[in-house]
Amino acid sequence: MIFIRRDVDGEISEIDFSPGPNLEEISLFDPKLKDFLKNSPHSEELIKTVLDKLDLDMVRVIEDLIEVLINKDIIRFTDLPNAVQNKLLFKKSIRNSLHEENSLLVEEETLNF
């Protein structure tokens, strides 16, 4: 999700990736967001930051997709290359250890293989 802050004229003055005071959620498809990204003084850097954040979000989507495919017996965990298995298991173990230590971690953040 992307959140924006507007200036006194109602134009986007800042973007953020988490909610906060005086921030509102904006659709990724909103033309005003696209205009802000293209016309910002640091446009290239800002676009790279947005793309990097979206890439990180997509990693989580792909992990969830893999879990769904495994749960529906469409693929087996062992069908995945060893490197992928290791990364998924490592991330799962990290999430589980964080979950045990920090109750703020949302239950959906864990993978179930």
C-alpha positions as CSV (number, residue, x, y, z in Angstrom):
1,M,0.0,0.0,0.0
2,I,1.0,3.5,-0.6
3,F,0.0,6.4,1.6
4,I,0.2,10.1,0.6
5,R,0.3,13.4,2.3
6,R,-1.3,16.4,0.5
7,D,-0.2,20.0,0.5
8,V,-2.6,23.0,1.2
9,D,-3.6,22.9,-2.5
10,G,-4.6,19.2,-2.3
11,E,-1.7,18.0,-4.3
12,I,0.5,15.1,-3.3
13,S,3.5,16.3,-1.4
14,E,4.9,13.1,0.0
15,I,4.5,9.3,-0.1
16,D,5.0,6.7,2.5
17,F,4.5,2.9,2.8
18,S,2.7,2.7,6.1
19,P,-0.2,4.6,7.6
20,G,0.4,7.6,9.7
21,P,-1.0,10.9,10.8
22,N,-2.3,13.1,8.0
23,L,-1.7,10.3,5.5
24,E,-4.3,8.7,3.2
25,E,-4.2,5.5,1.3
26,I,-4.0,5.9,-2.5
27,S,-4.6,3.5,-5.3
28,L,-1.5,2.4,-7.2
29,F,-3.5,3.2,-10.3
30,D,-4.4,6.8,-9.4
31,P,-3.1,9.1,-12.1
32,K,-2.1,11.7,-9.6
33,L,0.3,9.2,-8.0
34,K,1.8,8.5,-11.3
35,D,2.1,12.3,-12.1
36,F,3.8,12.9,-8.7
37,L,6.3,10.1,-9.3
38,K,7.1,11.4,-12.8
39,N,7.4,15.0,-11.8
40,S,9.1,14.8,-8.4
41,P,12.5,16.5,-8.2
42,H,14.0,13.1,-7.3
43,S,11.8,11.2,-9.6
44,E,14.2,8.5,-10.5
45,E,15.2,7.7,-6.9
46,L,11.5,7.9,-5.8
47,I,10.4,5.5,-8.6
48,K,13.2,3.1,-7.6
49,T,12.1,3.2,-4.0
50,V,8.5,2.4,-4.9
51,L,9.5,-0.4,-7.2
52,D,11.8,-1.9,-4.5
53,K,9.0,-1.8,-2.0
54,L,6.5,-3.4,-4.4
55,D,9.1,-6.1,-5.2
56,L,9.4,-6.9,-1.5
57,D,5.6,-7.1,-1.3
58,M,5.6,-9.4,-4.3
59,V,8.0,-11.8,-2.7
60,R,5.5,-12.4,0.1
61,V,2.7,-12.9,-2.5
62,I,4.8,-15.5,-4.2
63,E,5.5,-17.3,-0.9
64,D,1.8,-17.3,-0.2
65,L,1.1,-18.7,-3.8
66,I,3.6,-21.5,-3.2
67,E,1.9,-22.3,0.0
68,V,-1.5,-22.5,-1.7
69,L,-0.2,-24.7,-4.5
70,I,1.4,-27.1,-1.9
71,N,-1.8,-27.2,0.2
72,K,-3.9,-28.0,-2.9
73,D,-1.4,-30.7,-3.8
74,I,-0.7,-29.1,-7.1
75,I,3.1,-29.1,-6.4
76,R,5.1,-30.7,-3.7
77,F,7.5,-28.8,-1.5
78,T,10.2,-31.2,-2.7
79,D,9.5,-30.3,-6.3
80,L,11.1,-26.9,-5.7
81,P,14.8,-26.5,-6.2
82,N,16.9,-27.0,-3.0
83,A,17.9,-23.3,-2.9
84,V,14.2,-22.3,-2.9
85,Q,13.3,-24.9,-0.3
86,N,16.1,-23.6,2.0
87,K,15.1,-20.0,1.6
88,L,11.4,-20.7,2.3
89,L,12.3,-22.9,5.4
90,F,14.7,-20.2,6.7
91,K,12.1,-17.5,6.3
92,K,9.5,-19.7,8.0
93,S,11.9,-20.4,10.9
94,I,12.7,-16.7,11.3
95,R,9.0,-15.8,11.3
96,N,8.2,-18.5,13.8
97,S,11.0,-17.4,16.2
98,L,9.8,-13.7,15.8
99,H,6.2,-14.8,16.4
100,E,7.2,-16.6,19.7
101,E,9.1,-13.5,20.9
102,N,6.8,-10.8,19.5
103,S,3.1,-11.1,19.6
104,L,2.8,-8.2,17.3
105,L,3.6,-10.4,14.3
106,V,0.4,-11.3,12.6
107,E,-0.5,-15.0,12.4
108,E,-0.8,-14.9,8.6
109,E,2.9,-14.1,8.4
110,T,3.8,-17.8,9.0
111,L,4.1,-20.4,6.2
112,N,2.5,-23.7,6.8
113,F,4.2,-26.6,4.9
